[in-house]
């Protein structure tokens, strides 16, 4: 089996809905990005890391300042399996910090279409 993935992560302020896109290269090596992009457990671990990193952080863009007290972490993840066209793997609608890391069925993943 061969999987390839693309994962874009977003830190969202719950109060304002403002969000920033994360540059994964600022936190992970290219090999870590490659591995994380297709592995649900690694995606959740990275989301927890991002929440810890950006909690209680001030972000300034021009004249706007956002205070991230308890941010949400969202991701848009697409995966290709065995050379097939990529498909949505994780929807950006989910706050990954609300998903428990356990061995239960991964019902938060999008169903794979044949």
N, C-alpha and C positions, 0 to 999 in steps of 0.2 A: 504494500500500500504506500502511495506517495501523496503527501498533503502539502499544499502551499497556501499561505494565508496573508491577508493584509488587515491589520488592526489599527484603527484610528481611535484614540482615547480623548475624552473631553472632561474637563473639570467644570462643574456647573454650580453656580451660587443658587441655593434654594430660594432665597428672598427675591432676587431680581430676575432670575432665569438667565442671567448673563453667563456665558461660557467661554472657555479658552480651549483650543486644540493643543494637545500635548505633543511635543517633539520627542518621540520615543528614544531617539539617539542621545538625548540629554541624560537619560537614565539607564539605558541598556546597551550592551554591545550588539553588533550586527547579528552574531550567532544567537544571543538571547532573544532578540526581536524575532528572528526566524522561528525559533522553537516556541516562543510564547504565543505567536499569532495563530497557532492551530491547536493549542492545548487548553481546554477549559480550566483545568486546575491552575495553570500558570497565569491565565488571564485574570482569574479571581485574585491570585496573589499579587499580581502587578497592580490591580485596581486598589487593593488594600494599601499597598505601598504608596500609590498616588494620593490616596485620601490622607494618609499620615503626613506625607510631604507637603500637601497644600492646605491642610487644616490650619486655621488661625493665621492666614497669610493675607497681606495686602497686595493687590494687583492694581497697577496704575496704567491706564491707556489714555494719553492726552490729558484731558481735564477730568476724566472719570476714574474714580477709585472704587474697587470692589473689595470688601472684607470677607474673605472666605472663612466662615467660622466652622461650619460642618458641611463641606461640599459633597455633592453627589458626583459619582464617577460613571460616565456612560462610555460605550464603545460601539463603533460600527465595525463589525468583523465579517470579512468574506473569506471563504475557503474553497479551494479547488481540490478535488479528490481524483487521483489517478488520471490527471490530464483533462478532466472534464472542465467545462466553464465554471467559474467561481460562483458560489451561491452565498446568500446571507446566512451567516452562522450565528451571530448574536446581533439582535436589534438594538439600535441606539436608544430605544424607549425604556430600556431597563437600567435601573440604578444598580450597578454591580456591587455596591457596598451593602446592599440589602439581601444578597444571596449568600447563604451559609455554605462554607466550604466543608463538604461531607461526601459520603459515598452514595447518597440517595440518587435516584434517576435525575438526569440533567434536563428537567422539563423547561428550563429557561433557554435552552438552545433551540434554534429554528429547525424544523424537520428538514431532512435531506431529501431532495426530489431526484428521482431516478432520471 
